[in-house]
Amino acid sequence: MQVLPNAVSTSERRSAVRYKLKLPVIFYWNDGTSHTDGGCTCDLALNGALIRSASCPPIGSEVRIEVLLPSPDSNSEELRIHCVGKVTRITRKGSFATFEVEGDFDDDHITCQAFN
């Protein structure tokens, strides 16, 4: 496993409880070109997420993520929680990368989307 330069141990920076949740995520970033990709969370906290994907934004990039949550009841809506933050760390292993996004999730960033 290779840790890229400028990576800091997450235990030194953690200020919120992390939950080991594997949830689908869609992420967006712009480096002169708009990018959209997907992956899954490895863990999730109120101040960010650790995401595993085949591709990832570069360190320092502003990224918008949408974590998809199943509906808590049996209706046909899915919940999406949104976060805008910065990529602070990338670790590569084989054809996958894991990257950390630091940003805030809050109640203002929850939406419902009905399935058709």
ROTI-878571 format. One record per residue (C-alpha): residue number from 1; residue in one letter; x, y, z. Coordinates in pm, 1 decimal, decimal comma. Layout:
BEGIN
+-----+----+----------+----------+----------+
:   i : aa :        u :        v :        w :
+-----+----+----------+----------+----------+
: NUM :  a :        X :        Y :        Z :
...
+-----+----+----------+----------+----------+
//
This chain:
BEGIN
+-----+----+----------+----------+----------+
:   i : aa :        u :        v :        w :
+-----+----+----------+----------+----------+
:   1 :  m :      0,0 :      0,0 :      0,0 :
:   2 :  q :    146,0 :    335,3 :   -100,8 :
:   3 :  v :     63,6 :    655,7 :     83,6 :
:   4 :  l :    108,0 :    964,5 :   -129,1 :
:   5 :  p :    311,8 :   1266,0 :    -11,0 :
:   6 :  n :    158,0 :   1516,3 :    232,3 :
:   7 :  a :    -55,4 :   1247,9 :    396,0 :
:   8 :  v :   -107,6 :   1291,3 :    769,8 :
:   9 :  s :   -217,6 :   1016,8 :   1002,6 :
:  10 :  t :   -595,2 :   1030,0 :   1040,6 :
:  11 :  s :   -569,1 :    962,4 :   1413,2 :
:  12 :  e :   -390,0 :   1298,6 :   1444,6 :
:  13 :  r :   -673,6 :   1486,4 :   1271,6 :
:  14 :  r :   -991,8 :   1306,7 :   1378,5 :
:  15 :  s :  -1232,8 :   1529,3 :   1564,6 :
:  16 :  a :  -1554,2 :   1330,2 :   1509,5 :
:  17 :  v :  -1660,9 :    971,6 :   1561,0 :
:  18 :  r :  -1625,6 :    763,6 :   1244,7 :
:  19 :  y :  -1876,6 :    492,8 :   1156,5 :
:  20 :  k :  -1767,7 :    192,6 :    950,8 :
:  21 :  l :  -2040,7 :    211,7 :    685,0 :
:  22 :  k :  -2019,6 :     82,6 :    329,1 :
:  23 :  l :  -2264,1 :    299,6 :    137,4 :
:  24 :  p :  -2273,1 :    397,2 :   -229,9 :
:  25 :  v :  -2142,2 :    744,5 :   -303,9 :
:  26 :  i :  -2134,4 :    972,4 :   -607,9 :
:  27 :  f :  -1866,4 :   1241,2 :   -616,1 :
:  28 :  y :  -1801,5 :   1542,6 :   -836,1 :
:  29 :  w :  -1499,0 :   1765,6 :   -888,0 :
:  30 :  n :  -1370,6 :   2014,7 :  -1141,0 :
:  31 :  d :  -1006,2 :   2057,1 :  -1237,9 :
:  32 :  g :  -1082,3 :   2258,0 :  -1550,7 :
:  33 :  t :  -1298,5 :   1965,6 :  -1663,0 :
:  34 :  s :  -1606,6 :   1843,6 :  -1475,5 :
:  35 :  h :  -1576,4 :   1490,0 :  -1338,5 :
:  36 :  t :  -1837,8 :   1255,3 :  -1191,3 :
:  37 :  d :  -1755,9 :    914,9 :  -1048,8 :
:  38 :  g :  -1874,6 :    670,8 :   -788,8 :
:  39 :  g :  -1753,8 :    439,9 :   -519,1 :
:  40 :  c :  -1843,7 :    340,7 :   -166,8 :
:  41 :  t :  -1769,0 :    477,4 :    175,5 :
:  42 :  c :  -1529,5 :    291,6 :    405,2 :
:  43 :  d :  -1626,7 :    510,0 :    695,8 :
:  44 :  l :  -1833,8 :    818,6 :    753,0 :
:  45 :  a :  -1834,6 :   1102,1 :   1009,9 :
:  46 :  l :  -2007,8 :   1436,9 :   1049,7 :
:  47 :  n :  -1688,5 :   1604,7 :    926,9 :
:  48 :  g :  -1610,9 :   1390,4 :    623,5 :
:  49 :  a :  -1576,3 :   1047,9 :    468,0 :
:  50 :  l :  -1327,0 :    789,4 :    351,8 :
:  51 :  i :  -1418,7 :    673,2 :      0,2 :
:  52 :  r :  -1295,5 :    377,0 :   -206,2 :
:  53 :  s :  -1312,9 :    405,2 :   -583,4 :
:  54 :  a :  -1134,1 :    312,6 :   -905,7 :
:  55 :  s :  -1057,9 :    683,9 :   -955,2 :
:  56 :  c :  -1029,2 :    985,8 :   -731,1 :
:  57 :  p :   -975,9 :   1360,4 :   -736,0 :
:  58 :  p :   -624,4 :   1491,9 :   -665,2 :
:  59 :  i :   -520,3 :   1596,7 :   -313,9 :
:  60 :  g :   -640,4 :   1949,5 :   -239,4 :
:  61 :  s :   -933,0 :   1931,3 :   -481,6 :
:  62 :  e :  -1271,1 :   2060,6 :   -376,2 :
:  63 :  v :  -1515,4 :   1773,9 :   -411,1 :
:  64 :  r :  -1891,2 :   1738,7 :   -364,5 :
:  65 :  i :  -2008,9 :   1400,3 :   -245,2 :
:  66 :  e :  -2355,2 :   1247,3 :   -224,1 :
:  67 :  v :  -2391,4 :    946,0 :      2,9 :
:  68 :  l :  -2693,9 :    732,6 :    -87,7 :
:  69 :  l :  -2889,2 :    591,4 :    204,9 :
:  70 :  p :  -3176,7 :    343,6 :    187,4 :
:  71 :  s :  -3510,0 :    481,2 :    302,8 :
:  72 :  p :  -3580,3 :    405,2 :    669,6 :
:  73 :  d :  -3933,7 :    296,0 :    580,7 :
:  74 :  s :  -4073,8 :     95,7 :    291,6 :
:  75 :  n :  -4157,6 :    388,2 :     61,5 :
:  76 :  s :  -3972,6 :    435,3 :   -265,4 :
:  77 :  e :  -3756,2 :    732,6 :   -165,6 :
:  78 :  e :  -3383,3 :    720,8 :   -109,8 :
:  79 :  l :  -3203,1 :    968,0 :    110,7 :
:  80 :  r :  -2892,4 :   1150,0 :     -3,0 :
:  81 :  i :  -2663,8 :   1336,2 :    229,6 :
:  82 :  h :  -2435,2 :   1593,4 :     73,6 :
:  83 :  c :  -2096,7 :   1725,8 :    171,3 :
:  84 :  v :  -1859,8 :   1969,5 :      4,0 :
:  85 :  g :  -1503,2 :   1937,1 :    118,6 :
:  86 :  k :  -1140,1 :   1891,6 :     23,8 :
:  87 :  v :   -948,1 :   1576,4 :    -59,3 :
:  88 :  t :   -684,2 :   1549,3 :    213,8 :
:  89 :  r :   -533,6 :   1204,0 :    164,6 :
:  90 :  i :   -509,8 :    936,3 :   -103,2 :
:  91 :  t :   -393,0 :    576,5 :    -63,6 :
:  92 :  r :   -361,0 :    347,1 :   -365,0 :
:  93 :  k :   -373,3 :    -31,8 :   -362,3 :
:  94 :  g :   -389,4 :   -215,1 :   -691,8 :
:  95 :  s :   -650,8 :    -68,6 :   -923,8 :
:  96 :  f :   -840,6 :    105,9 :   -641,4 :
:  97 :  a :   -778,5 :    422,1 :   -443,4 :
:  98 :  t :   -907,3 :    530,8 :   -106,5 :
:  99 :  f :   -938,1 :    902,4 :    -48,7 :
: 100 :  e :  -1040,3 :   1113,7 :    246,8 :
: 101 :  v :  -1272,1 :   1411,7 :    215,3 :
: 102 :  e :  -1286,1 :   1665,5 :    496,7 :
: 103 :  g :  -1607,2 :   1867,2 :    499,3 :
: 104 :  d :  -1930,0 :   1892,5 :    694,4 :
: 105 :  f :  -2251,4 :   1697,5 :    670,0 :
: 106 :  d :  -2550,8 :   1858,9 :    837,5 :
: 107 :  d :  -2929,8 :   1854,8 :    827,9 :
: 108 :  d :  -2935,4 :   2118,1 :    552,4 :
: 109 :  h :  -2763,4 :   1868,8 :    320,9 :
: 110 :  i :  -3019,1 :   1585,2 :    324,3 :
: 111 :  t :  -3250,7 :   1534,0 :     28,1 :
: 112 :  c :  -3506,7 :   1270,3 :    -68,2 :
: 113 :  q :  -3534,1 :   1135,8 :   -419,2 :
: 114 :  a :  -3826,6 :    923,4 :   -534,8 :
: 115 :  f :  -3760,5 :    619,0 :   -750,2 :
: 116 :  n :  -3959,3 :    602,2 :  -1072,2 :
+-----+----+----------+----------+----------+
//
